[in-house]
Amino acid sequence: MAYIRAHETSQKRKGRAVKRYEVVWREPVRDDYGLPVHENGKTKMRSRQESFGTREDDEARRDELNLARHTNTGTYALAEQRKAGDLPFGYYAQAWIESQQAKVAQGRLKQRTLDDYEKVLRRYSLERFGGLAVASLSPRDCERFLADLAARHLAPKTVKHAWLALRAVLKSATRHGAIPVSPTEQVDFRTGHAVGDREAFQHHPLTAEQIASTARIVGERYPVHELLAYFLPYSGLRKAECAGLEIQDLEFTTRPGQPTRCVVHVRRTKDRRGGAWVTSTPKSRKSRRSVPLPHRLAQRMRAYVAEHPRAEEPTAPLWPSRKNGGRRVKGKHTVAELDWSQPPELGTWFETILALALVESGLPVSCPARNG
């Protein structure tokens, strides 16, 4: 039960110490999903307090907390919830994540996709609804959720993913009999004020001359990456697909009187997560493909592989990473030593190398290269 605690301060008024009041109560310690934490079979509790300017304000807050004790969304409700509808949103979020983990085990969902789902849930939905009884959520709550996302000036894609994660959890709650219908079904996600009013992204593909200019600037620091700056736009591979390439994924053929041909087999992806490289399969079945390169680029790739320090190792990374540190000449950018033992982290490469080259070429940094 909440109560008021008084403290004497060092301030004096009419010769008497001025008192400061605070409201004190105990509540369950919750995990990231809003569920109570248990230790030795008991709910772990913590003490909380809030301080207000006057005793009247403290008494109002105390009464509010004590009244909330008897409601689904109150301070003490989690320890007393039994019915499905009274269980918190966080409970069903956790159950939904576990159901998706089963899909990962069956090969029906990628781990990195599930990681993205969980990250979005934690950042947006659980922050707002984690400890609330799932049956207490209304369409109005969901509308406000959308409006608040838009007010953060998030990208429309981020708003969409946050909304889809919320909808998925509430649909799971309906399947568990906690609520008759999901409140998200009564909200029009397409409402302009909810999802934001941003102009659609405009693609500005680079010309062959612009690609050559940018690659030349990249090559002034890293000659090997000059070829990478050509390879990315003319192959059209995604970052993780390019990072996942190995020596064995390039197939060269040469016929008498004809130029060298090179086909890139996209078989895997690699993402850096938690300081380690995680290998997975491409985004979809169609993403597992073979990409032919233009003849001139094919010839350069053949010469590159011939000089690759680990060319005799089929599973060696095709492209090198950069080691930490590096040397810097006055007036020049820092140049780090290449690391042929692991692939490049292309997100960082785009920001620290390619973006600078684009700026020096007088091109927009957001300008993606055209697939050749």
Disulfide bonds with the S-S distance in Angstrom:
none
